[in-house]
Amino acid sequence: MGQKDISLVRYFDDRARYADLINGFIFCGEQVVSEDDVQEMDSNVTGVFGKLRNRFMVQKYRDCVRKIIFDTGFAIVGIENQDKVHYAMPARIMLEDAAGYDRQLRQIRKRHRRKRDLRDAEYVGGFAKQDKVYPVVTICIYFGKEPYDGAKELFHMMDYETLPDRFRGILNNYKIQVLELRNFEDIDCFRTDLREVFGFIKHSNDKNREWEFAIQNEDAFKCLDEDAFDVIVSVTGSAELEQVKDMYCEEGGKINMCEAIRGMIEDGRIEGVKQGLEQGIGQGLSALVEVCREFGLSKEDVVSKAKKKFSLSVDEMEDLIDRYWNQ
C-alpha cells in the first residue's frame, strides 16, 4: 500500500468523516447518518464460490468498509480511492460487493449449523426463507486530474448490442457510485474537514486557485488536522507543503496551513501565486466597491464588508479600496 493509500485509509478511520461522506454524497448534505451510526468492520473480504473441487476464492482488501446503521436496519458501505481511471471498475466493485454478500451468507450458514434448525430446501442452501442479508454499496472516490471517462455500470463494459433484444432483456447490469472530486460542485454539502480537503484537491490543477481557496477559508485551514493535511499533500503531490509541515505544526497536532502558504509566498517558494492572489482579491474588491457605491454605502462600509470576505490586513485592505474607490 503506497503513502497516498495509507494517508487516505487513516483519514477515513474517523467515523465522523465516514458519516459525512455518506451524508454529503448520497443524501446531498441531509444529516441522515451520525458518527455513532458508523461501526467498524474488517476490510479484508474473502468470497468463496462454488462447491468442493469447483470452488474458487475471491479475496479483496477494500480501502475502507463500515457497517452503517439506518434506524433499525443496516447497510455495508465501502470506499475505493482511485487516482487513475479504472476502466474495469464496475466488474471490480461487483466482485468486492459479491464477496461481501458471500461473507454474510457464510456467517448465516455457520449460525444455522450451530443451531441445527434447518430442514429440506432451507438445509440445502443453509439459508432460511426469512433470512436476510445487509445491502452492500461501494463509493469510488476519484481524485485524478483527468476527467473520469471509465464505465460506471457493467453494461458500459459489455459488447452486447448485436445480441437479440430478447436476450439483452435478461442481462443483469451493475451500477457503481463514482464521486469525481474535481467535477463535484456541492462541497458545501460536507460538514467536516472533508469540505476543505475535497475543495483544496478540487482546485489543485490551478496553484493560484487552490491557495486562494485556503485563504478564503482561513478559519478552517489555520487549524487543520494532521491527517487531513497529509491527505492534501499526498493527493496533490505538493512538495512545498510537505517541506514546511513541521514548521507550522501547532499544539494538538493541528497544522496552520494558511500561515504555511503565506510563509511560502513570502519566501518566493510559490512563484506567481502572490500576484495571482492579489489580482483575484483586487477583482473582488473592485466589484464590491462598485456595488456598495451603487447602494450609497460609505467607504467604511466597504472596509467592514471586505474584512469578512478577504484575508488581508486592514492597511492593505484600505489601500486597495482607496485605489478602486477613486477610479
C-alpha positions in Angstrom: 0.0 0.0 0.0 1.5 3.4 -1.1 1.8 6.5 1.0 -1.2 8.0 -0.7 -3.4 5.0 0.1 -2.2 4.9 3.7 -3.0 8.6 4.3 -6.5 8.1 2.8 -7.2 5.0 4.9 -6.0 6.8 8.1 -8.1 9.8 7.1 -11.4 7.8 6.8 -10.7 5.9 10.0 -12.5 8.9 11.6 -16.2 7.9 11.9 -17.5 11.5 11.6 -15.8 11.8 8.2 -17.2 8.5 7.1 -20.7 9.6 8.1 -20.1 13.0 6.4 -19.1 11.3 3.1 -22.3 9.4 3.1 -24.5 12.4 4.0 -22.8 14.7 1.6 -22.5 12.4 -1.4 -25.6 10.2 -1.1 -28.0 12.4 0.8 -26.9 15.8 -0.7 -26.0 17.2 2.7 -29.0 15.9 4.7 -27.8 14.7 8.1 -29.1 11.1 7.9 -26.1 9.3 9.4 -24.2 10.3 12.5 -20.8 9.1 13.6 -22.4 6.8 16.2 -24.1 5.0 13.3 -20.7 4.0 11.8 -19.4 0.6 13.0 -16.0 -1.0 12.4 -15.6 -3.9 10.0 -12.7 -6.0 8.7 -11.7 -4.6 5.3 -10.3 -7.9 4.2 -13.2 -9.6 2.4 -13.0 -13.2 1.1 -15.7 -14.8 -1.0 -15.7 -18.5 -1.7 -17.9 -19.5 -4.7 -18.9 -22.9 -6.0 -18.8 -26.3 -4.3 -15.9 -28.7 -3.3 -13.4 -29.1 -6.1 -15.0 -26.5 -8.3 -14.8 -23.7 -5.8 -12.9 -20.5 -6.4 -11.9 -17.8 -4.0 -12.1 -14.0 -4.4 -10.1 -12.2 -1.8 -10.3 -8.4 -1.8 -8.8 -5.8 0.5 -11.1 -2.8 0.5 -9.6 0.6 1.2 -12.3 1.1 3.9 -15.5 -0.6 4.8 -18.0 0.1 7.6 -21.4 -1.1 8.8 -23.9 1.8 8.8 -27.0 1.9 11.0 -30.2 3.3 9.4 -32.8 3.3 12.2 -33.5 -0.4 12.7 -31.6 -1.5 9.5 -28.0 -1.8 8.3 -26.0 -1.4 5.2 -22.4 -2.1 4.4 -20.7 0.9 2.8 -17.2 0.5 1.3 -14.8 3.2 -0.1 -12.4 2.7 -3.0 -9.9 5.5 -3.6 -8.7 6.0 -7.2 -6.2 8.5 -8.6 -6.3 6.9 -12.1 -9.3 5.8 -14.2 -10.0 2.1 -13.8 -11.8 1.0 -16.9 -13.0 -2.3 -15.4 -14.2 -0.7 -12.2 -17.8 -2.0 -12.4 -16.6 -5.6 -12.6 -14.0 -5.0 -9.8 -16.6 -3.4 -7.4 -19.2 -6.1 -8.3 -16.7 -8.8 -7.2 -15.9 -6.9 -4.0 -19.6 -6.5 -3.2 -20.3 -10.1 -4.1 -17.6 -11.2 -1.7 -19.3 -9.0 1.0 -22.6 -10.8 0.4 -20.9 -14.2 0.4 -19.2 -13.4 3.8 -22.7 -12.7 5.2 -24.0 -15.9 3.8 -21.2 -17.9 5.4 -21.9 -16.3 8.8 -25.6 -17.2 8.5 -24.9 -20.8 7.5 -22.5 -21.1 10.4 -25.2 -19.9 12.8 -27.7 -22.4 11.4 -25.2 -25.3 11.6 -24.7 -24.5 15.3 -28.5 -24.4 15.9 -29.3 -27.3 13.6 -32.6 -25.6 12.8 -32.9 -26.1 9.0 -34.7 -28.8 7.1 -35.3 -29.7 3.5 -34.7 -26.9 1.0 -33.5 -24.5 3.6 -30.9 -27.1 4.7 -29.6 -27.4 1.2 -28.8 -23.7 0.9 -28.0 -23.1 4.5 -30.3 -20.2 4.3 -33.8 -19.9 5.8 -36.7 -18.3 3.9 -36.9 -15.5 6.5 -33.1 -14.8 6.5 -31.9 -11.5 5.0 -28.5 -10.0 4.1 -27.5 -6.4 4.5 -27.1 -4.3 1.3 -23.6 -3.7 0.2 -22.6 -0.4 -1.5 -19.2 0.9 -2.6 -18.4 4.6 -3.2 -15.5 5.1 -5.5 -13.7 8.4 -4.8 -11.8 9.5 -7.9 -9.0 12.1 -7.2 -7.4 12.0 -10.6 -6.7 15.2 -12.6 -8.1 13.8 -15.9 -11.9 13.6 -16.3 -13.3 10.2 -15.3 -14.2 8.6 -18.6 -14.4 5.0 -17.4 -17.5 2.8 -17.3 -19.9 3.5 -14.4 -22.0 0.4 -15.0 -21.4 -3.1 -16.2 -23.4 -2.6 -19.4 -20.8 0.1 -20.5 -18.2 -2.7 -20.4 -20.2 -5.2 -22.4 -20.3 -6.0 -26.1 -23.9 -6.9 -26.2 -25.5 -4.6 -28.8 -25.5 -7.2 -31.6 -27.4 -9.7 -29.4 -31.1 -10.3 -29.9 -33.3 -7.9 -28.0 -35.0 -10.7 -26.1 -31.6 -12.0 -24.9 -30.4 -8.5 -24.0 -33.5 -8.1 -21.8 -32.4 -10.9 -19.4 -28.9 -9.4 -18.9 -28.1 -8.1 -15.4 -26.5 -4.7 -15.0 -24.4 -3.4 -12.1 -24.0 0.3 -11.5 -21.3 1.9 -9.4 -21.2 5.2 -7.5 -18.3 7.4 -8.5 -17.5 10.7 -6.7 -15.5 12.5 -9.3 -13.9 15.0 -7.0 -12.7 17.7 -9.4 -16.2 17.9 -11.0 -18.2 17.7 -7.8 -19.8 21.1 -7.3 -21.6 20.7 -3.9 -18.6 20.6 -1.5 -20.7 22.7 0.9 -22.8 19.5 1.5 -19.9 18.3 3.7 -19.8 19.4 7.4 -16.4 18.1 8.5 -13.0 18.9 7.1 -14.0 16.8 4.0 -15.1 20.2 2.7 -11.7 21.8 3.0 -9.8 18.7 1.9 -12.0 18.0 -1.1 -12.2 21.7 -2.0 -8.4 22.1 -2.0 -7.9 19.0 -4.1 -10.7 20.0 -6.4 -8.8 23.2 -7.3 -5.3 21.7 -7.3 -5.0 21.9 -11.1 -4.6 25.6 -10.6 -2.0 26.7 -8.0 -3.4 30.2 -7.6 -7.0 28.9 -7.1 -6.0 26.2 -4.6 -4.1 28.7 -2.4 -6.9 31.2 -2.8 -9.4 28.6 -1.6 -7.3 28.0 1.5 -7.0 31.7 2.3 -10.7 32.3 1.8 -11.5 29.5 4.3 -8.9 30.6 6.7 -10.7 29.7 9.9 -10.7 26.0 8.9 -7.3 25.8 7.3 -5.4 27.5 10.1 -6.2 24.6 12.5 -6.3 21.6 10.1 -5.9 18.1 11.5 -2.6 16.5 10.6 -4.2 13.5 8.8 -6.3 16.0 6.7 -3.1 17.9 5.8 -1.4 14.6 4.9 -4.2 13.7 2.5 -3.9 17.1 0.8 -0.1 16.7 0.5 -0.2 13.1 -0.8 -3.1 13.6 -3.3 -1.9 16.9 -4.7 1.8 15.9 -4.6 2.7 19.3 -3.1 6.4 19.1 -2.2 6.3 22.7 -0.9 3.7 21.9 1.8 5.4 18.7 2.8 8.6 20.5 3.4 7.1 23.1 5.8 4.8 20.8 7.7 6.9 20.6 10.9 7.4 24.4 10.8 3.7 25.1 11.0 2.6 22.3 13.3 0.9 23.7 16.4 -0.4 22.4 19.7 -2.6 19.3 19.5 -1.2 18.2 16.1 -3.0 20.9 14.2 -1.4 22.4 11.1 -1.7 26.1 10.3 -1.9 25.7 6.6 -2.7 29.4 5.9 0.4 30.5 7.7 2.4 27.9 5.8 1.0 29.3 2.5 1.8 32.9 3.4 5.3 31.9 4.5 5.9 30.1 1.2 4.6 33.1 -0.7 6.9 35.5 1.2 9.8 33.2 0.7 9.1 33.1 -3.0 8.6 29.3 -3.0 5.4 29.5 -5.0 6.2 31.7 -8.0 3.4 33.7 -9.3 0.9 32.8 -6.6 1.2 36.1 -4.7 0.4 38.0 -7.9 -2.4 35.7 -8.7 -4.0 36.1 -5.3 -3.6 39.8 -5.3 -5.2 40.0 -8.8 -8.1 37.8 -7.7 -8.7 39.8 -4.5 -8.3 43.0 -6.4 -11.0 42.0 -8.9 -13.3 41.0 -6.0 -12.7 44.3 -4.2 -13.3 46.3 -7.4 -16.7 44.6 -7.8 -17.6 45.0 -4.1 -16.7 48.8 -4.3 -18.9 49.2 -7.4 -21.9 47.5 -5.8 -21.6 49.4 -2.5 -21.3 52.8 -4.3 -24.5 52.0 -6.3 -26.3 51.5 -3.0 -24.9 54.6 -1.5 -22.7 52.9 1.2 -19.7 54.6 2.6 -16.0 53.6 2.2 -16.1 52.5 5.8 -19.0 50.1 5.0 -16.9 48.6 2.2 -13.9 48.0 4.5 -16.2 46.4 7.0 -17.7 44.0 4.4 -14.3 43.3 2.8 -12.7 42.3 6.1 -15.3 39.4 6.3 -14.6 38.2 2.8 -10.9 38.7 2.1 -7.8 37.7 4.0 -5.8 41.0 4.1 -4.6 43.3 6.8 -6.7 46.4 7.4 -3.9 48.6 5.9 -3.7 46.5 2.8 -7.5 46.4 2.5 -7.8 50.2 2.8 -5.0 50.9 0.3 -6.7 48.7 -2.3 -10.2 50.1 -1.6 -8.8 53.7 -1.9 -7.4 52.7 -5.3 -10.8 51.4 -6.6 -12.9 54.0 -4.8 -11.2 56.8 -6.7 -11.4 55.2 -10.1 
